[in-house]
Amino acid sequence: MPYAPAAFPAGRPRRVRRTPALRGLVRENNLSVDDLIWPVFVRDGQGVEEPVPSMPGVYRRSVDKIVEAAKEAFDLGVSTICLFPYTDPAKKTLDCAEAWNPDNLSNTATRAIKAALPDMAVMTDVALDPYNITGQDGFLVDGYVVNDETVEALVKQALSQAEAGADIIGPSDMMDGRIGDMRQALEHAGHINVAILSYSAKYASAFYGPFRDAVGASGVLKGDKKTYQLDPANTDEAMRCIARDLDEGADMVMVKPGMPYLDICRRAQDEFGVPVYAYQVSGEYAMMQAAAQNGWIDGERAMMESLMCFKRAGCNGVLTYFAPAAAKIIGA
């Protein structure tokens, strides 16, 4: 039978809210540094830290500066970093060949981080948009992003990242069948321990704008991504995509964006009981930072509250640009 709480005054729920110690005793969820994955942007050059205007506090860093930042984050307890390249426009092509260049920015940064910090897990992004002259995640043919040809390219990209030393690959493209092909290719190439954290429920969202600025995709994007990213109105479809990716060999799944889709996070955890992650995307970050800078919210409290919301919704962890700042507070 459903629990019926004692009637007032025998039941006084405020009793256990009275002090920090009592609140801690009954807290249902906890946030730790182990729950945080830090997304960072890598660019060419040496000694470069270039602010991203639409994401206050976020930088595009050259590989040497990425390694320095990774060390600082690791010392704070953040043990996983996720790389996104800001590719020179001259290297963006229709065939996206830079995506599987062994010496591209992502692969170079992966090797540098693993050499300096062997115990830090490196996650990489599998998608063609940073390398595509059209800004799309796949090959655009007659106005439509084709699936199977794109998957072939994504497999080559995933293999190059595994060979560079990536611990986790993150397919964010939302093509059909890509997880199965990647898993099979990784197994055949001997990369049996490379994990796949699949962006299984990635929505066609308005919250990605600042990220596209950060990777240089905004100005080149032709059309939209609604033919492969999920409709924000749908939940059952997201569950089908998650089930498919797990069946094809994904180890973990992701919901993106984060806070507007907490219901998807909870449902994924309840229905599948697998490691579920959310991406607190650039638009979410930018809105909180802008409000905090204007004095409209307490930025630190909003940051920590938002991260706890992901845990409450059933997430095992979260990709967040707040990772180092949150780690400082958690460790204090």
N, C-alpha and C positions, 0 to 999 in steps of 0.2 A: 504493500500500500504506500501511497505517497506520504512523505514525512510531513507531519503537521506540527509546526513549532508551538511551543508553550505560549499561552496567552499572556499578555501584559497584566501584571508586572512580573510574573514568574519568568517570562521571557523578555529579556532586555538585550537585544543584539549589540547595543553600544558598549556593553561590558568589555567585549574583547577588542574594541577599537580605542580604548582609553589611553594606552601608552604605546610607544614604539615597540617595546618588548612583546606586549600582547598582540599587537598587529602582526608582528613577525611570526609568532607562534601559529597563527591561523592562516597565514598567507598561502594561497593555493598554487601560485606559480612564482618561479624565480628566474631571473635573468643573470647569466654569467658571461664572462668574456669568451667562453667556448662556443657561445651561440652566435658570435659575430663573424661575418665574412666582409672584408673591406674591398669594395670595388675601387680601382685606381685607373688613371689614364696615362698611357705611355706615349711619348713622342720622340722624334729624332733629336740629335744634338748632344751637347755635353754641358752639364751644369745648368740645365734649364728647368725652371719652375714657373710655369705660365698660368696665371689665374684663369679660371673659366668664369666669365662675367655673370652668367645666369645661375651659377652655383657658388655662392659665397663660401670661401674656405676650401674649395676644391681646385686642384691644379692638374695641368698636364705636365708630366715630368719626363725628363730624359732618363735613360736606363740607369745611369749612375745615381740619379736622385731618387728613382724608384727604389733602388736597393737601400739607400739611406732611410727612406720613409718606411720601408718594410722592416728594417731593423728596429726602428723606434716603435712601430706597432707591435712587433713580436715581443719586445721588452715589456710592453703593457699587457701582454697575454693574448693578443689577437694573433691566432696561429694560421689563419687562412686569408689569402689575398687573391683577388680576382682581377685579371688584366684585360683592359680594353685599349686598342691602339688608335691613335690619331694619325692616320696615314697621309703621307705627302700626296696632295692631289695629283701630282705627276705619275704616281704609282697606281692610281685608280684606273681600271680598265674594264671593258665589257666582259673579258674572260676571267677576271678576278684572280689572276695567277699569283698575285702577291700573297693571297690568303694561305697558300701552302709553300711559300718560299721558306726554306729552313732558316734563313737569316732575317726574316721579317721582324718587326718590332716586338710582337708578342713572343715569338720564340726566343729572340735575343734576351728579352727581359726575364723570361722563364729560366733560362740557363744561368743568368747572372744572379737571380734570387736564390736558386737552388745551390749555387756554388757558395754563396755567402751565408745562407740560412738553410741548411739541409732539412731541418725539422719543420720549416714552414711549408704548409700545403699551398700549392699554386693551382688556381683554377683559371681556365681560359674560356674565351667566348668562341663558339662555333657558329658563324653566320657570315654572309658575304658582304653585308652593307658597308663595313669600313673600307672595303677594297673595290666596291662596285661604283662605276661612274654614274649609275642610275640611282644610287642610294638605297636600292632594294636589297632584301636579304637573300634573294635568288636571282636567277637569270630572267630578264624581262624580254619576252618575245611577243610582238604584236599587242603590247599593252597588258600582258598577263604574265605573272611570275610562274614559270614552268616548274613542275615538281621533280620529276625523275632526273633530269639533267642537273638540277641544282643539288640533289642528294649526292650524286656522283662527285661533285666538287666538294661538298661538305665532308665527305668521307676522306678525301685527300687532305683537307684542312685538319681534320681531327687527328689523322695519322701523323702529320707534321708536328702537331702540338704534343702528342704523346712521345714522339721521338726526341723532342726538346726537353722532356722531363716533367711535363704537366702531371699533376696528381689527379686532377678532376677536370673533365671537359664539360662545358656547359652549352649544349646545342640550344640556341635561342631563336632559331629560324622558323620553326613551326611548319616545316614541310612534313608530308605524310611519309612514314616508313623510314625516316632517317635514323632512328635509334637502332633498329634492327640491323641496318647495313653498317653502321658505325661499330656496333658491338661485334659483329662478325669479323669486320676488318681488323679491329684491335686484337681480337683473339688470334687470328691467323698471323698477325705480325709479332706476336709474343708479348703484347701489352695487356696481359691478362689482369693486372692489378690496377689499371687506370679506371677510375670511377666515372660514371656518367651521372651528372646532376642535370636532368632534362628540364628545360623550360616547357613543361607539359601544358600548363594553362596560362598562356601569354595572350593578353587581350589587346585588341586594337584600341589603344587608349590615347587620350589627350595628354597624359601625364609624362610623356617621354621627351618633350621638346628640349629641355636643357641638356639631356644626354646627347641628343643628336647634335647640339651645338658643340659639346665636348669632344665628340669623335669626328666632327667635320662633315656630318651627313645631312644637316638641315638644308643647306643651299643647293644640294644636288638631287635631293629626293624627287623622283618623278612619280606622281600619283600618290596613292596611299597603300596601306598594307592589309586592307580588310579582306582580301581574298585568301589570306592564310592565317592571320591572327584572329582570335576569337571575338565574337560579338559580345559586348559588355552586358547584354541582356540575358546571356545563357549560362546556366549552371550544369545541367545534365550533360551538355556537350563537353564541358571541361572534365567531367568525371570519365567520360568515354576516352578522351585524349590521354588522361592519366593512366587509365587501365591499359590502353594500347602501349604506351611507352614502357610501363612496367613489364608487360608481357614480352616486349622486344628486348629487354635487358637493361633498362635504366635502374640505377641503384637508389637514386633519390629523385624527388620531383620538386618543381618550383611553381609558385603562383606569382604572376606579375601583371600589374602593379600589386602593391601590398595593402595599405590600409583600406582603400575602397573595396577590396576583395577579401576581407577577413572571413566572410561567410564561405568562400571557396576554400580557404585554408582549413577551416573547421570541418567542412564536409569531406575534404580529401583525407584528413587525419582519421575521421570517424569511419569512413568507408574502406580505407586501405591499410591503415596502421603502419605506414612506411615513413621513412624520414621525409618530412615536408618542410620546404623553405619558402620564404617570401622575399621578394625584392622590393625594398623601400626605395622607389624609383626617384629619378632626378626631380620630377615635378613635385613630389611629396616633400623632398628635402628642401627645394627652393622655396616653397610656400612657407614652411616653418621658419626658415632662415630669414625670409623677408619680413614676416610678421614679428619675429624676435628683434630684428634690427630696427623696426619701427616702434618697438616698445609695446606692441599689441598683445603679446604673449610672453610668458617666461620661457625663453628658449630652452634652457637646460631641463626644466621640468617637462616641457612638451616632448623633448627628445626622448627622455627616459620613459615617459608614459606611453609614447607611441611604440617603443620597442617592447615594452611589457605586453602591449595589446597583441602583438604577434604570438607571444608565448601563450597568452590566454586563449588565443584562437586555435591553438594546437600545433603551432610551428615548432620544429626542432631548432631552427635558427633563422637568421635574417641577413641578407646582403644589405648593408647600409653604409652610406657615406659618413655617418656619425660614428663608425666603429672606434677609432682611436679616442675620440672625445668621450664616448660612453664607457670605454674601458678604463679611462682615468677615474671616472666617478665610481664604477663598480669596484675598482681596486683600492679606492681611498679608505 
